[in-house]
Amino acid sequence: MPKALVVVESPAKARAVKHHLGKGFEVLACYGHVLDFKPKEDAVNVDRDFAINYQPIKKNEKHVTEIAETLQQANTLYLATSPDCEGETIAWQLREALSARIDLKDKTVKRLIFNEISKAALQKAINNPRDLCETMVNAHRTRRVLDYLLSFNLSPLLWKKIRRGLTADRIQNAVLRLIVEREQARENFQALPYWTIDADITPMGTKSSAKSSTKSSAKKQTFSARLTHYQTTTLEQFSVNSPDIADAIETTLNILTKGNLTVTNVENTQQKQKPSPPFITSTLLQEAAIKLGFSAQRTMRTAQQLFEGVNIGDDPDEDDGENEYDETGLISFPQTDSNRIPEDAANEIRDFISRKYSNESIPDSPHVYLSLTQNTDHEAIRPTSIKREPKQIKAKLSANQYKLYDLIWKRSIACQMIHASIDTINVDFDAIQGIFRATSTRVSNPGFMAVYAAEKDTKAENPEDEGRILPPLKKGDKVKLQEIRREQHYAEAPSRFTEASLINALEELGLGRPSTYAAMITSLQNKEYIEQEKKQFYPTDVGRVVNKFLTQHFARYVDYQLNAQLESDIDAIARGEKEWLPLVREFWQPFAELVKNKHDSVNKKDVTQEALDEKCPQCSEALSIRLGRRGNFIGCTAYPQCDYTRNLDESQNSSNETGVFEGRSCPDCESPLAIKQGRYGKFIGCTTYPACKYIEPLDKPDDTGVNCPECQKKRKNSAILKRHSRTGKTFYSCAAYPTCSYSLWNPPIAEKCPDCGWPILSLKTTKRKGAEKVCPQKTCQYTAPYETT
């Protein structure tokens, strides 16, 4: 009979915790939340001071029943859910659900807090249990109530004023606004031209015994310098904004310098660059996106696996006399906004650095990083043992787990190493009426960069200067001016948000919390408010209309500052510095009045239509841009009396038929064929539709010359064709679709996999590894370099 029952969220976490606790403890999983708000209007009763009605989550009732039955045989219940507000709420829900089944008066119910699944951390938690923290539960309750009140009352308004099925969310509304405003900034951006003036310079006195050798030596020492001052003006980006100005400067300087420049200043500086702090959730999501190409959801899913436990076999860090080893927690809790590393972990890292690298690689004292949170229970994301080097356990990890663990391990090592030393040399050259400057940067002592450098650490102000070596020069030296060049550039529009840059913006604005970033982005995509192409986000037509409605009529509730302040207030509730009910009351009263007002004062036509200064070619009424099921289109305002429509990119007086297809007639009815515009682009169709429904693609897919492996197994020969999705992304699928649905994203190669025998391979190209032949089967890890003949 167990003396104590420990409850965690997942079975993987339960197995890892059970191994470390050993006999006398039973460990079960509750599979997440066990209670939830009742659906619809019964969830929060605003007339009873926001009383909340809960109901059991059906799919988890059997787990609660099992926990209750086991608890009857135990003396103590330890609620060991995650150490954040959501984990605290799950623990509270478990206590409430269990108390409805059994009497807990004779049981000891305590909360266990640990940031990693290791024997030491669990033993420390067992020795220092605490009671449930009601303020943390209230903080989570506040967030849920605010989100419910806004969504439950605003979503029906979106249904009424835009179209059915739309939903609103407090933080997601602000994120959508962020993406729409960036897209609007791109559309309104004017790519203004500007010019830079560069000089190609060679030091004088390059001597050699042969002319050819002299030319070669001079070529090697030629470097460029940029004009930074002209006459009395310091040149900025748009100082030279016309070709006439650029020509005049180039001509004047060529005449005055007569092919020679003089060194007027040589400046040598050394900068010390400190290592980046250890990972918190937001920085892990950003670096994994940049360095590994991981989506936020993929990163969080993999990080949770590493935290809950991975079977790595016999663990050298565990001296428990057991050979068989279950799941081992490899990293600390991944949902955190704290940069704090415990003293014992920092000392372990420093000791490892001194042994693996050198004593000179560690500073005199451990680096201490300022935390973004006031919760002292939270820690940075780090390995549970720095001794577990990634390469040693690579065979036991999946590809995703290894890449992410390697990233976390290296960042944890680097954050406790010495700074990097970067030498910068600036040389100014006198051009009579102007000054050219050449700059070079060189890492003289890599320090932490020898192990890991964050993306921001490797970005030089001018990438051309990175690693460039200037020849030895001193004040008064004469140099040879080979050529003065002017180059035209265009100012770049603001880039669309990627997952990394969006998360960085959310963190800077204080929107959302680390645990919500991945789900927030996925939810906006599932709602079809935003789409992602080439890893960049852009708003859909529906997303634009929803954002327009919210910013015009509910500007206060999509305001970045207000939502950030609400998040700050919720954190204050978690710390016990504020009460939750006053905050909810303050939010609800003006919001409820505004929603009521907008139900009657806003017309649907004003939301979903935008007037055009153009008349309908069929009835002469005004046209407008309208929102349809497939996005925006141009339609007549006299609908339904007039059914004229056309796509936004079509010219006036055109319909969905964009032109007759010459030289062919319909094979079914011999009527003329026409090029038509449909949901997924242009196609060829019969002009007598709907009487005849014959259609065919306008651009027939290219044959790759590779046979479908699924059809080959059935002794059929069907080619794999190159196709395009409706978003323009290329993919490859069987010509026998829909009979055969085999498809892949990478180009197929007619080669058999040497490992698993799959009939084809595919060509995968990445920036880091270049072109590789890979097996398209998920269960096979075969890769090989791709060599073109």
Buried (B, 14 or more C-beta within 10 A) or exposed (E): EBEBBBBBBBBBBBBBBBBBBEEEBBBBBBBBBBBBBEEEEEBBEBEEEBEBEBEBBEEBEEBBEEBBEBBEEBEBBBBBBBBBBBBBBBBBBBBEBBBEBBEBEEBEBBBBBBBBBBBEBBEEBBEEBEEBBEBBBBBBBBBBBBBBBBBBBBBBBBEBBBBEEBBBBBBBBBBBBBBBBBBBEEEEEEEEBBBBBBBBBBBEEBEEEEEEEEEEBBEEBBBBBBBBBBEEEEBEEEBBEEEEBBEEBBEBBBEEBEEBBBBBEBEEEEEEBBBBBBBBBBBBBBBBBBBBBBBBBBBBBBBBBBBBBBBBEEBEEBEEEEEEBBBBBBBBBBBBBBBBBBEEBBEBBBEBBEEEBEEEBBBEEBBEBEBBBEBEBBBBBBBBBBBBBBEEBBEBBEEBBBBBBBBBBBBBBBBBBBBBBBBBBBBBBBBBBBBBBBBBBBBEBBBBBBBBBBBEBEEEEEEEBBEBEBBEBEEEBEBBBBEBEBEEEEEEBEEBBBBBBBBBBBBEBBBBBBBBBBBBBEBBBEBBBBBBEEEBBBBBBBBBBBBBBBBEBBEEBBBBEBBBEBBEBBBBBBBEEBEBBEBBEEBBEEBEEBBEEBEEEBEEEEBBBBEBEEEBBEBEBEBBBBBEEEBBBBBBBBBEEBEBBBBEEBEEEBBBBBEEBEEEEBEEEEBEBBBBBEEEEBBBBBBBBEEBEBBBEBEEBEEBEBBBBBBEEEEBEBBBBBBEEEEEEEBBBBBBBEEBEBBBEBBBBEBBBEEEEBBBBBEBEEEEEEEBBBBBBEEBEBBBEBEEE
